[in-house]
Amino acid sequence: YNQGDQFQRHVDGLFPGQGANPEGTGVEEWTGVVSGMSMLFYLNDNTHDGLEGGETRLWTADGSRYIDVTPQKGRVLFFR
């Protein structure tokens, strides 16, 4: 990101379920399986890496409340 860049409020999409094929040479789609899971892998953090911002804001379904998740190196955030 450049200074001041940000994602606007949005909803992540649904994606077909997938996994490695039995031979381990490619990816196959799992028919009838859909994933609504999102994952963020934190590779750096603002406390130790001299960065500012980077929080992820998660909203309730009705948009009335939110929580900000601050990046911390080595953590993963899963959400739907």
RAFENNOR-V687916 format. One record per pair of residues at least 4 apart in sequence whose C-alpha atoms are under 8 Angstrom apart, sorted by the first residue. I is the first residue (numbers start at 1). GAP is how many residues later the second one is. Records with the same first field share a line. If there is no record, write none. Layout:
I=GAP, GAP
This chain:
1=4, 5
12=24, 26
13=23
14=20, 21, 22, 23
15=19, 20, 21
16=13, 14, 15, 16, 17, 18, 19
17=12, 13, 14, 15, 16, 17, 18
18=9, 10, 11, 12
19=8, 9, 10, 11
20=4, 5, 6, 7, 8
21=4, 5, 6, 7
36=44
37=41, 42, 43
38=40, 41, 42
39=37, 38, 39, 40
40=36, 37, 38
41=33, 34, 35, 36
42=29, 30, 31, 32, 33, 34
43=29, 30, 31, 32
44=4, 5, 27, 28, 29, 30
45=4, 5, 6, 26, 27, 28
46=4, 5, 6, 7, 8, 25, 26
47=4
53=17
54=16, 17
55=13, 14, 15, 16
56=12, 13, 14, 15
57=9, 10, 11, 12
58=8, 9, 10, 11
59=4, 5, 6, 7, 8
60=4, 5, 6
71=4
